[in-house]
């Protein structure tokens, strides 16, 4: 079997954007004739290197550094670590090896240097590797993949899951490092993957006449129903408790303030009794919510699984009556569908979202769910009030089967197969 070399900084145990997508592709490449070899970021000591799903195991997994010891971190810091964020308090004088670990975890150039050495060793030892898949952002796996593909004459797929320049300026409006790197990557002439039409059309309009439509294949967000959380099970939560799975991305300050004010106003207005509500909290904004609500009554509503990881987040989605995603009002978020939103959609959970108009809000409304714009505390309160009222009357909807089937991993791998077939494999 031919082998595909996968370069990514988004891989379990981390729950960064794209980690589920990279894992699902890695464990399903064998189904379309490719054995995966993965170069991934350092693991976290005591956490599983994978997810409890996938058609095939990942037998060749190389980490770019030693396991990170997170045993001394509090809940907020551990959440930040799992989302690839700076660790709160990292400016404290850590000693010895721990200092180097904290620096290397968020340093893309150190990852790229270590990954480059690992890739050279793998290619020298294994002549069966003839396809290279790299995922970004961040930029480093994409940049490394371009260098390696040219040097070794490998076939290449670049999977761009979000805007590479988050400000999303026009092609001549920014001279930032991200803008220059984006231009180099997009105009390299190699096949590109994007998860949705919004992102594809954005790139085509940004580089008119320079970026060919045929080079970009839409490979949509996916879910893998082989995970145990997708099997119907009896909920362990008492019937008198309303459980909401709340995924919150890292938010601008105003959007975060509006979210917490809206939730607090909803709880007060509806007189929700203590013990009658559980909000399973996860996502890149969860650590900030814990910090902002410290010593406040509202924090008692939030349930945090400090073990973290994709498996625990999927279980939180499965056991919830409602899934709600919250994205900041930024240009880039119009093109993003969070991994957990795709999973909750696949499980048939009723959906709601606080987000700018875009791909995620479209998926939710197409599924019969509810939507509010970010930054408006009143709209947020009304959204939570409406979805919980509909839940109490049994009026919540789940996505129809035909829509979910488009996003199952088996259907998405067929799209990936077509993207691979678009280039003359050696």
N, C-alpha and C positions, 0 to 999 in steps of 0.2 A: 504493500500500500504506500502511495506517495505521502509525503509529510508536509504539513503547513506549520510554519513558525509564527507564533502569535506574540506580538509585542504589545503590552498594555501596562499602564499604571493603575488601572481599575480592575481589581480581581479580588475574590474572597481571600481573607475574611473581611475585607473592607466593603463598605456599602456606598462607595462613591458612585456618582452617576455613570452608568455604563458597566458597572461591575457584574450585574446580572447578565447583561447582554454578552459580555466577553465570556462568562462562564457557560452560558447556554450554547454559544457558538462552539466553544472548545469541546464540550461534551457531546455535541451533535455533528461535528465535522466528519467523524467516522461514517455516519449514515450516508454521506454523499461522497465517500471514497478518499478521505484525507485523515491521516493520523495526526493529532495535534501535538505540538511541542511548544510549551508556554514559557515565556520569560515575563515574570510578574514581580511586583514590589515585595519587600520583606514581609513576612508573616507576623502574627502576634502570638506570643507564647501562650499555649493553652487553648487556642481557638483552632477549629477545624480549618484545613487548607482549602476546603471545597464546600459545596452545598449538597443537601440531601436530595439530589435529583440528578437527572441527566441520563441520556441513553447509554453513555460509555464513560468509563473513568478516564481521568487525565493522568496518564502514566508517566509522562515526561514534563515535570514542572520544576523550573529553575527560578529561585528567588535571587534578587539582586543584592541581598544583604542578610545578616543574621536576624533571627526572630527578635521582635521588640518586646521587652518586658513591661507590660502595662499594669502589673500587680499593684503599684502604688498610686494609681490614678483614681480620682473620685469619679462619680457618675458623669458629670458634665465634661470632664476632661477625656474620659473614655469615649463618649459620644463624639467629641471633636476629633479624636484620633481615628475612629472608624470612618469618619467622613473626610479624612485627609486634610483636616484643618490644623492651624497652629494650635498647640496645646496651651490652654490658659496657664499663666504663670511660668511659661518656659524661659523667661528672662531671669528666673531665680538661678543662683549659682549651682547647677547640677554638677555632680562629680563624675570624673573619669568617663567610663564607657557610656553612661546614660546621656551625657552631653552630646557625644557623637551620634547616638541614636536619635535624639530629638532633632538634631540638625539635618541628618540624612533623610529623615522621613518626609520632609517637605521640600527638599532641595532637588529640583528636577535635573540639574546638571550632574549632580552626583549619581542619580539614578541612570542617566544616559551613559555616563562613563562606565559604570559597572555593567549595565546591560550590553553595551557595545563589546566589552571583553567576553561576556558570556556568549553572545551571538557568534563571535568569531570562533570560539571553541566548539560550539555546536555544529557550525557549518563545516569546520575542518574534519570533525569526527563522523558526520552523517551526510553522505552525498545524496540521500533520498529527499532531502528538504529542497523543494523547488517552488514553493509558494509562500509568500510573506503577507501576513495580515497584521495591520497595526491600527490601533484605536486611539482617537483623540477627540476633544482635549483631555488632558493637557497636551502640549505641543511635542514634547520630547520623543514619544514613541513614533510619531509621524516623521519627524526629522531624521531620526535614526534609521527608520525603514527606508527612506529615500536613499540615504547614503549606502546602506547595505545592499539594496536591490541593484544599484548602479555598479557597485564594486564586484558583486558576485553574479550578475546577470540573472537575478531571480524575478519571477512574476510577482506582482504586487497589487494588493487591495488596501486602500486607506479608508477606514470607517470613521466618518466625522459625525459625531452624535450631537453636537451643539456648535454654535458659532465659535470660530477660533479666536476672533476678536470680539469679546463680549459687548463692546460698545456698539457694534454693528454699524460703523460709519460707511459712507460711500468709498469707492476704491481710491479716490484721490484726496480724501479728507483727513487721513491719519498717517502719521509717520512713526507710530509706535512699533515696538519690537513685535508685538502680536500681529499688527497689520502687515508688516513685512514678511513674517513667517507664514501667515495665511496666504498671501499672494504667491510666495514661492511654492507652497504645498499644492494649492488649487490649480496653478498653471503649470504643474510639473508634467502633465500629459498622461498620468497614470489613472486607472479606473478608481472612481470614488464611490463610496456608499454613503447615503444619508438615511435617517429614519423616517422622514416625512417629506411631503411635497413643499411645504412652506420653506424648509431649509434649502432644498434643491433650487427652488425658484429664486430665493434670495441670492444664492451664489451666482446663478445664471444672469440675473439682472445687475449684479455688482460688477461682473466682468463680461460685459456684452461683447460677443465676437471673439473672445479670448478663451472661453471655457465651453467646450462642446457638450451639448445636451446628452449625446450618446455615452459620454464618459461617466455620467452619474446615474447610479441605480438606487431606487428607493427600496430599502430593506427595512420594513416597519418594526416598531417596538413589538416585543414578543413575550409570551409566558410559556412556561414548561409545565404541562399538567401532570408530568411524572412525579412532581414533588408531592409528598404526603399531605401537605396543607390544602391541595386541590381536591382531596377526597372528602366526601360529605361525612361529617362527624357531629356527634351531639355536642353542643356548647357546654363548657364547664362553668359558665357564668350564670348565676341565678337569674330566673326569668324577670325578676323585679329590677334588675340592673340594666341600664342602657349602656352598651359598650360601643364606643366610636374609635376607629383607627384613624389617627390624625398624623398625616405626613406633612412636615413643614420644612421647606427649603430654607437656606440662609436668606434672611429678608433684610431689606433696607430698614432703617430705624423707624421711619413713619409707618411702614406696612406692619412691622412687628407690634408697634404700639396699638395700631388699629385692630389687629387680630386679638390681642389679649383683652383690650377694652370691649370688643364685641362679644367674646366668649363670656367675660365677667358680667356684662349687661344682660346677656341671654339667661345665664344661670339665675341672676337676681330676679329678672322679670318673670320668669316661669316658675320661680320658687322651687327649684329642683332640690329635693331633700338630700342630705348627706348620705352617702352610700348608694344613692340611686343612679349614679353616673360614673363611668370609668372611661377615661380617654387614654388609649394606648398611644404614646407619643414617640415618634421617631423622625428621622430626617436631619438634614444639615443644620436646621434651625433649632433642633431640640435642646442642644446645650445652652443656647442663648435664652430660651424660654425658662429653663431651670434657673439660670442666673437672675433673670428679671423677676421671677415670681418667688424667689427665696423669702421665706418667712411670711408669705402672703397666703390667705385661705385658698386662693384658686389653685395653688400648687397641689393641694390634696386631691384634686380631680385627676391629675396626671399619673399614669402608670408607666414606669420605665423598666425595661429589661436590661439590666446592666451587663449581661453577658453579650448583648449586641449580636450582630451578624445577620445575614440574609435569612437564615432559617427562622430565627425568632421574629423577625419582621413579618415574614409570611404567615407565621402562626397567629400573630396579632391581627393580620388582615382576615384570616379565616374565622376567627372567633368573634369578630365585630359584626354588629348589625348594620353599620354604615361605614363607608370609607370616605374620608375627606382629605384632599390635597390642598396645600397652600403654597403658592408661588409668588415671588415678589414682582412688582410692577416694573420690570426691566425689559428692554427690547429682546434680549436673548431668550427670555422665558416664553415668548410667543411661539418658539420653535421646539420647545422641550416637552417630552412626555416622560415623567419620572418612572423609574423601574417599578416602584411599588404600585403606582397607578395602573400600569399595564397588568400587573399581577392581580390586583383587586378586581379589575375589569374581567380578567380571565376566570376568576373564581365565581363571578356572577354576583359580587357584592354591589348593592346600591351605591352609586357614586355621587359625590358633590365636590365642588372645587372653588377656591378663591384664587383667581389668576387673571392675567391679562387675556384678551381675546387672542386665540391662537390654537395650536394643535391640541393641547391638553384640554382646553375648554370645549373644543369641538368633539373630542372623544367622549367627554362626560355627557354633553347634551345629546349626542347621537345615541348614547346608551340610556337615555331617559332620565339622566341625573340633573342636578341643580348647580347653578353657577352664579358667582358674585365677583365683582371687580375688587382688587386689593386696595388697601389704604382707606377704606370706608368702614368705620366701626359699626355704623348703623346697618349697612348692607350685610356685614358679617353676622351681626346678631340675628337679622331676619333670615339669613340662610340657615343658621343652626336651628332656629325656631321652626322653620318650614320643614326641614328634613326630619327633625325629631317628631314633629306632629304627624307627618306622613307615615313615619315608622309606627307610631302608636296606633294608627288606623289601618295598617297593613297596605298602604298605598304606594310604597316604594317600588321602583322598577329596577330590574337588572338588564344588562345588555342582551339583545336577542342572540340566539345560538349562531345564526349565520354571520353576525358581525364578529363574535368572538373567534370563530373558526379562521378568520383572515389573519389573526394574530397568534395562532398556535405555532409552536416552534417548528412543527413539521412543514407548515405552509411557508413560514419565513425562510427555512433552509432551502426551499425550492427557489425563492428569489435569490438567495446567495449563490446557488448553483448556476443560475443564469448569469450572474455577475462574473463568476469565475470563467464561465464558458465564453465570455465576451473577449477574452484575450487569448492569443496563441500560446498555450502552455508548452514548455520545452520538454 
